[in-house]
Amino acid sequence: MVEDEVVDSLMRIGLSDKESRAYVTILRNGATTIRVVSEEADISKSYAYDIVGKLEERDLIEIDDHVQPTQLRAIPPAEGIDNLVSQLHTVESQLEDLFDSESYEQQKFSIIKSRRTILAQLNKLIDAAESELVLALPASVLHRVEDSLREAQSRGVFCMLLVTEYDGTSSIDGATASIIQTWSAPAPVTLTVDRGDGIIASADAILNSNSDEYAIYHAEEHIVSSLFDSFIANYWPMGEQVHVGSKSQLPATFTSFRHAVFDATLHLMDGAVVTAEMDIRPTQSNAAFETTTGTIVGVKQSLVRPFSNDFPTQESFVVETSDDTFTVGGSKAFLEDFEARRVVFRSVSDAEQD
């Protein structure tokens, strides 16, 4: 049984069944002969010569043909495996030269044709969300992703949910998103996750199992960013706000700048004074990020009503320090003074203690 398992393992790393059995026979016998290999590995003698030649080429055995009969000896297994690994690295380098990386990059785009597969992919991406997700979905299929949304909320994922084609007759669980809006009109099914993955589809693609419509999946950051921009500019403002989640308990750390803007907005609405410790650098630069602390005195946003943005996709802080006032945006911000990578909010009392 043990030998069969060894043979299976050797086959998984590239040896044939006969090569594996011949190699195990040589390992077991120490110095041995072609005749013994032929008999114990159950291969013809003429084929055994070919097999042991291949094992020698793989640097797994040594052949001593200066004596009669020819002696076969296994190289110590650790050394033999090192030889195999070295050969694999050589093959890896050759394969990399042949690899069509452009074609691989194109796999970041795919078409999803069936209703069931689209819904499965929506759930899969929601389940994989780590920091934020944005979703627009018809009310009649919301139940198909509710469990995944609740789990995302329990993980602390910031979620914006627009329930479309909503007639007001069904209730929407506030535990499914940080902000929920409803809209009676149809809109494209849209999902963006962690600014890296996105799906766009016509509503009919998931409402009608016989539809010829399909969804498109993207994993290109700039395309996913465009999906969000379209969502926040064209569809989110049309919704009616029906739920806003709670602000975070301070201190709170954010890797999603959008989540930080949402949280700052709620604190400011409550009249709280919030100190922010931020890793920032000047926008449109490659400078190193530096840690700065200041007080959030204003926000520009179109996440929570009433909106305060000057243009559709604006999300930023106004920060005040003892000697300056400046604006901070998220990754790749361009109108603000600085872009932020990490944000920590503290109450004034906590900041004074630090």
Phi, psi and omega in degrees: 000317180297319180296322178298321179294321178296317178301316179299318180295318179295323178294327180291338178258014168117351177279149175284170179301313182293319177299318181296316182292323177293318180296316178298320178298316180293319177301316185291325187266349186073232175287126184214186185233168177302319182300316180294317178299316180300315183288313187281331178268356176060051175229154182295154183297320181294322179288328180299323177300317180295317182296312183293331175297319179292322178295324177293320179297330179276003180061037177258335180222166173241143179245122178253100181260016176271357177237163178237130353288163180306134181259139177245130179229137177282135169292144178313133187309317181300318179291321179297318179294320177301321178297318178297316181298318179299319178295321180295322178296322177297316178296321180303315180298319179293321180292323178300324178295329182272340189296130179271087184294330179296318178295322179296317179300328181293341178291351175287358176235130178211156178256132180247120192261327185262150180302315181298318182291323178298312180296321179296320180291323176301311180297320181298315181291320177298318179296333182270352184299137180248326185231321182203153172210151179232131185220132169240126188208142177298146183301325186290344179244007181302324182298340182286345180235003185300318181298318179295322178294317179299318179297320178298318178297321180293337177275357181087015179286132176282126186230129171253123184237123174249113180267113184263168182050043185265126182258003176084000185270343181247150179272153179240126182290121180294345179282000182269347183200160176285322176225133178234132172234153177239154179211134183284341184273160174284156177205160178299144171290125183225133173222129169234140184229123175051027178059017182236337181231145180206152175228138175227136181204158171288153180300326183297334182297332178246355177269332186237113182295342180259012183291147174271357180286164182215169176253155176240127177259136177232144173232028176258125187303318184290329178286318178298322177298321178293323177299315179295316180302318178296318179298309186288333182273323190255332188243318181302318180296341182280346186279164173253124183289124182240348178204136172229126182289181182277151174286158182288151172285137182267145003284153180220138180251137183234130169260343173265113181296326178299319177296320179296320178296316176303312183294317179298321179300315181294320178296317180293323177299328179274002179079014181280151175257122186241130174263136182243129170258122189228141169269111187229162171209159179303141180296152179055041177221165176253021181294159177291147176287139177235149182272128181228146178239135178201179180258133176284116182248354179190160176223152171240117187200157174231036179268309184245137177279142002282138179292152180229010184283155176265339175213162195305319187258014184288127175218108184203163174254153161253120186245137180240130174245183182296337184227011183199159172228131184210168180252149182228130175244182180275195181304133179067023174300150181227337179267334181283170179286325184223156169250146183247145177254325181218141181227133174237124177262138173225151172288161181301320181296319178295319181296322180293324178295323179292000000 
